């Protein structure tokens, strides 16, 4: 199944017509950055803003974002994301969101677009195990793009 | 009257205190106006990355802290009373209670401070000790690990050591278990790839969403957790933390959690036993 999907993704990229996303294992990182969209499509910044606060995104659990200050309880574990688009390129932001460990090997930040290489992976938050073959990334390729499109709007005042 | 005074004094403290939650606060824990607790001390020599250890009490809000400074306010004490009833209750085929052999529970003073420890070649945690005696001396059925009877008894025995410094042994026959626990402490489990150390060593004092991260000390367990409104066992808390890394967790009462308990307890060495503590 995976092979089929990967093959499809490759075909899609080659044709650049069908928007089959790049599979996690096929993402190419260059110094931690990902050059192009994982889906071949632009992200939706409104959905990106929502993902900052909920679901498997939940970025503000660890990062403070002044533009989202109406939301309660921003964390302090990671750096503030204010001005992030002035510190990093789009490709770097995409790479950090997809798998920050490519750029910062020791970072505490989870890898949001990876589906292999975990120790005792579980079935979401049930505490039960999962067949590694059934593991899906924390975010979909389009959700990564949505977050990137939101994050590039964050500038210093 | 005491409640009103306490609430009043906390209001004053709140006004004077810095608004931002960050590192452990400066509050001093004295229980029942007489028992001075050590909530901050030099880290034991085996801890390589931390200089000072702090009780989780120092990371909690004034409102939560207040519940632990007076046994009449401490909701865990209801369960300790239940533990005392169980201590005196006959159970099992031998017609015995705990009190039949251990006349006075006060004789357990100091025991909890050294647990877990190796006995007869096996790493034994308090729940093992209790169920072992129930089976061998009383002919009684084992209690469920995190069940109310078991945790009431663990809390009752733990309370006999309250105020004494945690002092678990990590060398000699304990060493292999301790090494296993340490390895687990630094392993980044689950799809979120988080180790105990990521939050409780590298990030204590910081906010993760609405939670103020402590050092994850276990010197106050079993702990009355307000959000669950009951006594929570150490292994239950371990299980919850590992589950929250999107991992396949370990079972309560597993050898893995025994080893982790020994290691984490050893990181509390020097802090006062607070059992039963109150947390958020």
Interface residues (C-beta under 8 A of the other chain):
Chain A: X58 X60 X61 X62 X72 X73 X74 X75 X76 X77 X108 X110 X111 X118 X119 X120 X121 X122 X123 X124 X125 X126 X127 X128 X129 X130 X135 X138
Chain B: X187 X188 X189 X190 X191 X192 X193 X194 X198 X202 X203 X206 X207 X208 X209 X210 X239 X242 X243 X244 X245 X246 X247 X248 X249
